[in-house]
Amino acid sequence: MRYKISWCLLFTTILTHFSAFSNEFEFSGYARVIGGYLDEKNVEYKGYEDSIKFSPSSLIGFQGEYQFDDKWSATAQVLLRSNNTTASDNSGLEWLYLTYRPTDNIQIKLGKLRTPFFTMSDFSDVGFAYPWINPPQQVYDTYLFKTFNGIDAVYKFGAENFDVSFEGYYGEESGDIGIGALRTGFEVDNLLGFIGKINIENLEFRVSRYNGNIKLDIDEIRQLENVLNSLNFTKSASSVKTKGRAHADQFGVIYDNLDYFFRGEWVRIKTDLGIVPIIQSYYLTAGVNHAPFTYHLTFADSDVETRSAENEIPLGINSDLDQLAYGYNRIFDESTPDSIKSWTVGVRWDVLPNLALKAEFSTLEGDDVKDSFFVTPDDSDFDKKTNLYLIGLDWVF
């Protein structure tokens, strides 16, 4: 981590000096240092334990934009994370795209882009942009992927008291994701999404939907599917297929009059794959601004609807079939996503126009599923109820 920070500071210095000599090039960045403590022994939650840890959520990002003319520009962003706590959280190139603005109302992007599933997808790593230390994980830490390769187009219009925008995107993506305890490669093609947003004075509504063809890269499950088909257990084979359609629906609302604010977001994710349960998650936040301080309270929840296993394999006939049935059931046990309720109270102090200190206290209550985001020993009697303390520093430059 020390060497990463040294290279980051050198890179920042070089780009800052370069931007001073180029009116067409703009450099910016953001950084966050997050420390956390979990008050439960022998339990891990999102990388935090019963000793103070600074690595799970700390990161630094750099963005450069070059303006070719009044219509064309290019943007690149590099993100360096201190520790990858999920399968999709990797350091490296985050954005690389061209932007074309034929008119003031139309914007088209082409390249490697952030997938705009959620209200804060474009800036979910920029902690300075929101009141929490981390966005509510029940929505933002699902198995949806953060970037894609393709095209995104936005059309905006408005009047004196309102603004409306319509956005559509199309593309593909591949990489790694986590579904419960399963870690798998994936491919998505024909990714198609639509977003509608309206701002009426201090109020914003956002609705979105996406569809895509998904393929999971799990050799063990593909081999199991082939064996089940060869033995004519067709229903069981269909329930563990690794190719199908995926859908996600999202709704978000924000109200902010500078004195107080309200935020809420809901998402439902469903696929045609029997091993991937349906997830429905949401959060509700209320807060008060009393400059330079912001106080907020958040409730968040995620519900998991598991699919019924279609186990046609008879038991007790021979050991091979018993082993096959065991392997089949284990797939469904391991693919159960995490599900948890949380209450969070926090405070933000804007020390400088580009620097904020934050502190949060969260009560966590895992649901009756395999892990609920917790990592515990096999013989643990942990009841999935604990508290998390976080402190953070967010900086933009």
N, C-alpha and C positions, 0 to 999 in steps of 0.2 A: 504493500500500500504506500510506503514511503517513497518508493521509486516512481510510482504512478503520479503522486502529487508533484514531485520534482519535475517530471516531464510536462505535466499540465501547466505548471507555472512558467516554464520555459516557452511552451507553445503559446500561452496567453501573451507573454511579452512580445514575441515575434509578430503575432497577428495584430496586436495593438499598434506597434510601430508601423506595420505595413498599411493599416487602415488610415494612418495619419497622412500617408502620401497618395491615397487613392480616394477620390470623391465617389467612385462607383462601388467601392467595396465597403460593407458594413460588418463589423465583428461584434458579437455579443456572447454572453454566456451566463451560466447559473451554477450554483453549488449549494450543497446542503450537507450538514453534519448532524446526524441523528444518534442520540444515545438512548438506550432503553434498558429496563429492568423488569423481569417477571418474578412475582413473589410466590413461586412454586418450585420446590426442589425437584431435580431429575426430570424436568419437563422443558421442552423447547417450543417456542411459539414464534414463527416467522423469523427465526434466527436469534431470538432473545431468550435469555436464561436467567437464573437467579444470581447473576453478576452483571455489572454494567457492560453492555456491548455497544460499540459505535459503528460496527461494520455493516449490519444488514441493510440499512436504507441510505447510507451516505453515498454521495455521487457528485460528479462534476460534469458539466456539458458545455460544449463550444459550438457556436453557430456562425457561419459566414454566409453573406448574401452579396452577390455581384449583380449590379443593375446594368444590363447591356444598353437599354434605352427605356423609353417611357412605357413600353409594352412587355418587354422580355426581361426576366431575371433568373438567376440560378441560386439555389440554396443547398447548403450541406450542414449537417449537424453530427457531431461525434459525442458519444456518451460513454463515460467511464464510471463503472460501478465498483464500490469497494468489495462487494460480496454478492454473488448471484444466489438469491434465496429461492427462486423458482426457475422452472425449466426455460421460461421465455425471457428472463432477465439477464441479458448478456451485454457486456461492453462491446463497443464498436460503432460502426456507422449506423446512425439512427434515421437520418433523412438524406436524400440526394435527389433533387427534382428541379425541373424547369417550371417557371410560371409564366403564363401568357395572359395579359389583360387587354383584350381588344376594346373594351369600353369600361367605364367606371362601374357598371353593374355586373360585369361578367369576369370571372376568374377561372382559369383552367390550369391544373397542375399535372405534370407527367413525370413519373419516376418512382423512387422509393419513398413512400408516404406513411404517415401515421394513419392507422385505421380509425375512422371517426365513429366508433361504436357508441361512445358515451359523451356526455356534455363537456367533460374536461379532458377528452382523449388527447387533444393537441398539446396540452400543457400539464399532463398529470404528473410529470417528473419535476416540474418547476414549482417547488413548494411555496415560493414567495407569492404565487398567484392565487392562493386559496387560504382559508383560515386554519385548516387542520395541519397537523404535521404530515400525515399521509391521508389521501382520499379514502373514504370508507371501503375497506377491503372486500366486503361482501359483494359489492358491485365491480370494483376496479381490479380485483385479483382473481377473477374467474379465468377459465381456460381459453378465453378469446385471445387471439394474437394481436400484438400492438402495432405491427407495421404490415404493409403489403406493397406489391409492385403493380402499378397500373396508372389509371387516370382518374382525376377528381375534378368536377366542374361545379361552380357555385353561381347562381343568379340571384341578385339582390334588387329590391325596390322598396320604396317607402313613401311616407307622407310626413306631415308635421308631427304627428303623435305616435307613429308606429313605423316599424321596419319589418320586412318579410324577406326570408331567403329560402331558396330551394337548392339542395345539394344532391348530386348523384355521383357514384363512384363505381369503377369496374376494374377487376384485376385478379391477381393470384398471389399466393404466398406459400412458403414451405419453411419448416424449422422444427422446433421442439416445444412441446407443451406438457403440462402435467394435468392428469385427470385422476383425482384422488391420489392413491399411491402409485399409479401407473405413470411412467415417464416415457413418452413416445415421440417419434418423428411424425410429422404430418404434412400433407399437401392439400391446398385448397385452390380450386380453379372455378371459373365462372362466378367469382365473387361479385355480387351486385347489391348495392345499397342505396337507399334514398333517405333524405333528411329534410324535414320541414321545421322552420323556426320563425317565431314571431316575437317581436319586442314591442310592448305597449308601455311607454314611459318607463317605470321602474320594474316592470314585470316581463319575464321571458318564459316562453313555452317551447319545448323541443320534442319532436317525435321522430323516431327512426326505425327502419327495418332493413335487415340484410338477409340474403340467401347465398348459398354457395355449395359446391360439391366438395365433400371432405373425404380424405383417405388417410387412415392411420397406418403408420409403418411399424407394425408389431408382428414380427415373424412367428412368435409363439401362438398368437391368436389366429393368424392366417393358417398355420399348420393344423391347429385344432379345428378350424372351420372345414378344412379339406378332409380330415379324418371323419368328422361327424357326417359330412355329405356322403363319404364312401360307405359308411355303415347305415345309410338311409335314415339318419336322425336329422331330417331336413329342418324341422322347426328349431331345434337346438342350434344347427349350423347357421340359420338365418339370424338368430338372436345375437351371434357373436361376429357378424359381418363387420368389416372394417372400411367399407365404402358406403356413402349415402349422402343425403342432403342435410344441410344445417340451416337453422333459422334463428334469428335473434330480433326481439322487439324491445324498444326502449322508449321511456317517457321521462322528461325532466322538466322541472319548474324552478325558477329563481325569482325572488323578490328582494330588492335592496334599495332602500331610500336614504342610504348613508348613515342613518341613525340606528337602524336595526335591519335584519335580513332573515330570509327563510330560503332553504334549499331542499329539494327532494328529487330523488331519481329512482326509477324502477326499471328492471330488465328481466326478460324471460328468454332463456336459451334452450332450444330443443333441436335434436338431431334424429335422423332415421336409424341411428345405431343403438342397438339394445344395450350395449355395454356403457353408453354415455347417458346418465340420468338427466332428467329435465331439471333445470335450475331456475328458480325465481327469487330475485334479491331486490332489496330496496334500502334506502336510508332517508331519514328526515333530520334536518338541522335547523336550529333557530339560534340567532345570535344578536349581540348588541355591540355597536361601535361607539367607543368613548375614547377618541384619539388622545394618545397614540396606542390605546389598548383596544383589543377585540376579545369578547367573551362568547363562547359558543357551547351548545349542548347538542349531541347527536345520538340518535338511536338507529341501529342498523341490524338487519336480519337477512338470512338466506335460508331458503327452504329447498329441499331436495326431494324430487319424486323419482324413486328408483323404479326401473323396469322389472317386471316379473321374469325370472329365469324360465326358459322353456326346456327343462331338463327331461329328455326322453330316455336317458340312459338307465337301464335296469341295474339295480345293485344286487350283490350277492351271487351273481352268476359265475364270474371269474375275476381275478385280480386286475386284469387289463382294463376291463370295463369299470371296475371300482376306481382305478387310478384316473381313467378318463373323466368320470363324473366329478372326482375331486378337483382336477384341473379346470373343468368347466365352472364349477361353483366358485373357485378361487378368483377367476377373472372378474366375476360380478362383485365379489367382496372387495377387491383391490381398486376397482374403478369407481367406488362411491365417493363423490366429491365432498370436500369439507363444507360444514354447515355450522354457523355460529351466530349468536345474538351478542350485541355489545351496546353498552352505554358509555359515551365519552364526554367528558367535560374538559374544556381547554381554554387557554388564554394566549393571545398573540400580542407582542410588544414590538411596534415598529420603531426601532432604535434610530434608524436613518431612513432616508427615502428609498434605499435599495437594500436594507438589511433588517431582518425580523428575527426576534427570539420567540420561541414557542414552548409551551409546556402542556402536557395532557395526562389525564388519568382515565383509564378505561377498565370497566368490569367486563369480563368475558365469560360467556356461558355456552359451551359447545353442545350441539344437539346429539341425539342418540344415533350417531353414525360412526364410522370406523375411527377417524382421527380428529375431525373438527379443527383442522389447522395445527393441532398439537402433535409433537413428536414425544412419545413416551416409551419406556421400557415395556417389554412384553408382559411382565408380571406386575405392572403398575396398577394400583387401585385409584388412580387419579379420577376425580369426578367431573373433570372438564370445566371446572369453575375456578377462575383466578383473576388477578388484577395485573395490569400492565401500566408502567410509568414511562413516559417518553419526554425527552427534552430535545429541542432542535434549533439550529441556526440556518436560516435560508438567506441566500445572497444572490443578487443579480448584478451583472456588470456589462 
